[in-house]
Amino acid sequence: MIAVIVPIVLVVIFVVSSGMFFRVARYLRGAPSRASVVKPFDIVAFATLVDREDELFLRNKLPLRVFIRIKRQRVRLTLRYVARLAANAAAILQLHKIDWQMAQANTELDTKATATLDLATRIRLECFAVSLKLSIEFIFPSLQFKTTTLVPQYRALRESMAQLQKMATGNSLGLVSAL
């Protein structure tokens, strides 16, 4: 029996991870016009969704079938939030290509912009990893992966962007306060 189940599970994991890889690769190539718009992001709601203590509470208080249904709903919603977060990070990277080239004359502004771009890139990579983990959790609801670092990273990105906006008051950076 186990000899049959293990290969099936491995094939399912391979198919899901391959599908997510191609989905994310297609997303990362996305259209520049779509990637250049920063959309509002509710960081408090996202932090609640990825809170593992909240999930443990639900697991202990709800019947298994109800918990699995709710967990899958939460995973779907979390995947949407992760996609929005990755899109906002991509928009910041796109804005760099367009607007931040003016900042090269100011070394302090250029250094802060580079650090912000590094953070946005790390967030995009983390979003990819989280998407894979969440896809596996959707298939196997009993699994629970480590809480991500996306919430503090995104808060740091917001602070960094706010500092950049203050520093670049003379320059017309097309930054949106929706972060």
C-alpha positions as CSV (number, residue, x, y, z in Angstrom):
1,M,0.0,0.0,0.0
2,I,2.8,2.5,0.9
3,A,4.7,1.5,-2.2
4,V,1.7,2.8,-4.2
5,I,1.0,6.0,-2.2
6,V,4.6,7.3,-2.1
7,P,5.0,7.6,-5.9
8,I,1.6,9.1,-6.2
9,V,2.4,11.8,-3.6
10,L,5.8,12.5,-5.3
11,V,4.1,12.9,-8.7
12,V,1.5,15.2,-7.2
13,I,4.2,17.3,-5.5
14,F,6.2,17.4,-8.8
15,V,3.2,18.5,-10.8
16,V,2.2,21.2,-8.4
17,S,5.7,22.6,-8.1
18,S,6.2,22.5,-11.9
19,G,2.9,24.3,-12.3
20,M,3.8,26.9,-9.8
21,F,7.2,27.4,-11.3
22,F,5.8,28.0,-14.7
23,R,3.1,30.3,-13.3
24,V,5.6,32.4,-11.4
25,A,8.0,32.5,-14.3
26,R,5.2,33.7,-16.5
27,Y,4.2,36.2,-13.8
28,L,7.8,37.5,-13.4
29,R,8.0,38.2,-17.2
30,G,4.6,40.0,-17.0
31,A,3.7,43.1,-18.9
32,P,5.6,46.3,-17.8
33,S,2.4,48.3,-17.8
34,R,0.8,45.9,-15.3
35,A,3.9,45.8,-13.2
36,S,4.3,49.6,-12.9
37,V,1.2,50.2,-10.9
38,V,1.4,49.9,-7.1
39,K,-1.9,48.7,-5.6
40,P,-3.1,49.0,-2.0
41,F,-2.0,46.3,0.3
42,D,-3.5,45.6,3.7
43,I,-0.5,44.5,5.7
44,V,-2.6,43.9,8.9
45,A,-5.0,41.5,7.2
46,F,-2.0,39.7,5.5
47,A,-0.3,39.3,8.9
48,T,-3.4,37.8,10.3
49,L,-3.7,35.3,7.5
50,V,-0.1,34.1,7.9
51,D,-0.3,34.0,11.7
52,R,0.3,30.3,12.6
53,E,-1.1,30.7,16.2
54,D,-4.4,31.7,14.7
55,E,-4.3,28.6,12.5
56,L,-3.5,26.4,15.5
57,F,-6.5,27.9,17.4
58,L,-8.8,27.1,14.4
59,R,-7.4,23.5,14.2
60,N,-8.1,22.9,17.9
61,K,-11.5,24.4,17.9
62,L,-13.1,23.2,14.6
63,P,-14.0,19.8,13.3
64,L,-11.4,18.4,10.8
65,R,-13.6,18.8,7.7
66,V,-14.5,22.4,8.6
67,F,-10.9,23.2,9.4
68,I,-9.6,21.8,6.1
69,R,-12.2,23.9,4.2
70,I,-11.4,27.1,6.0
71,K,-7.6,26.4,5.7
72,R,-7.9,26.1,1.9
73,Q,-9.9,29.3,1.8
74,R,-7.3,31.0,3.8
75,V,-4.5,29.6,1.6
76,R,-6.3,30.9,-1.6
77,L,-6.7,34.3,-0.1
78,T,-3.1,34.3,1.1
79,L,-1.9,33.4,-2.4
80,R,-3.8,36.5,-3.7
81,Y,-2.1,38.7,-1.1
82,V,1.3,37.2,-2.0
83,A,0.7,37.9,-5.6
84,R,-0.3,41.5,-4.8
85,L,2.8,41.9,-2.7
86,A,5.0,40.5,-5.5
87,A,3.3,42.9,-8.0
88,N,4.0,45.9,-5.7
89,A,7.6,44.9,-5.4
90,A,7.8,44.5,-9.2
91,A,6.2,48.0,-9.6
92,I,9.0,49.4,-7.4
93,L,11.6,47.7,-9.5
94,Q,9.9,49.1,-12.6
95,L,9.8,52.6,-11.2
96,H,13.5,52.3,-10.7
97,K,14.0,51.7,-14.4
98,I,11.9,54.7,-15.2
99,D,12.4,57.4,-12.5
100,W,15.3,56.6,-10.3
101,Q,17.9,57.1,-12.9
102,M,17.7,60.8,-12.0
103,A,18.9,59.9,-8.5
104,Q,22.4,58.9,-9.7
105,A,23.7,62.5,-9.1
106,N,22.8,62.3,-5.4
107,T,24.9,59.5,-3.9
108,E,22.9,59.3,-0.7
109,L,19.7,59.0,-2.6
110,D,21.3,56.5,-5.0
111,T,22.5,54.3,-2.0
112,K,19.1,54.3,-0.4
113,A,17.4,53.5,-3.8
114,T,19.8,50.6,-4.3
115,A,19.0,49.2,-0.8
116,T,15.3,49.6,-1.5
117,L,15.7,47.7,-4.8
118,D,17.6,44.9,-3.1
119,L,14.8,44.6,-0.6
120,A,12.1,44.6,-3.3
121,T,14.0,41.9,-5.1
122,R,14.3,39.8,-1.9
123,I,10.6,40.2,-1.4
124,R,9.8,39.0,-4.9
125,L,12.0,35.9,-4.3
126,E,10.4,35.3,-0.9
127,C,6.9,35.6,-2.6
128,F,7.9,32.8,-5.0
129,A,9.0,30.5,-2.2
130,V,5.8,31.3,-0.2
131,S,3.6,30.6,-3.2
132,L,5.2,27.2,-3.5
133,K,4.8,26.4,0.2
134,L,1.2,27.6,0.2
135,S,0.4,25.4,-2.9
136,I,1.7,22.4,-1.0
137,E,-0.3,23.4,2.1
138,F,-3.4,23.6,-0.1
139,I,-2.9,20.0,-1.2
140,F,-1.9,18.8,2.2
141,P,-3.8,21.0,4.7
142,S,-2.3,19.2,7.7
143,L,1.1,20.6,6.8
144,Q,2.2,23.9,8.4
145,F,5.3,25.6,7.1
146,K,7.3,28.2,9.0
147,T,5.9,31.7,9.2
148,T,7.3,33.9,6.5
149,T,9.3,37.0,6.9
150,L,7.2,38.9,4.3
151,V,5.4,41.0,6.8
152,P,8.5,42.6,8.4
153,Q,10.2,42.9,5.0
154,Y,7.2,44.6,3.4
155,R,7.0,47.0,6.4
156,A,10.7,47.8,5.9
157,L,10.1,48.4,2.2
158,R,7.3,50.8,3.0
159,E,9.6,52.7,5.4
160,S,12.4,52.7,2.9
161,M,10.1,54.1,0.2
162,A,8.8,56.8,2.6
163,Q,12.4,57.8,3.3
164,L,13.2,57.9,-0.4
165,Q,10.2,60.1,-1.1
166,K,11.3,62.5,1.6
167,M,14.9,62.5,0.2
168,A,13.7,63.0,-3.4
169,T,11.4,66.0,-2.9
170,G,13.2,67.9,-5.6
171,N,12.9,65.0,-8.0
172,S,9.6,63.9,-9.5
173,L,9.6,60.3,-8.5
174,G,6.4,58.6,-9.6
175,L,6.0,56.8,-6.3
176,V,2.5,55.9,-5.1
177,S,1.6,55.9,-1.4
178,A,-0.5,52.8,-1.8
179,L,2.2,50.7,-0.3
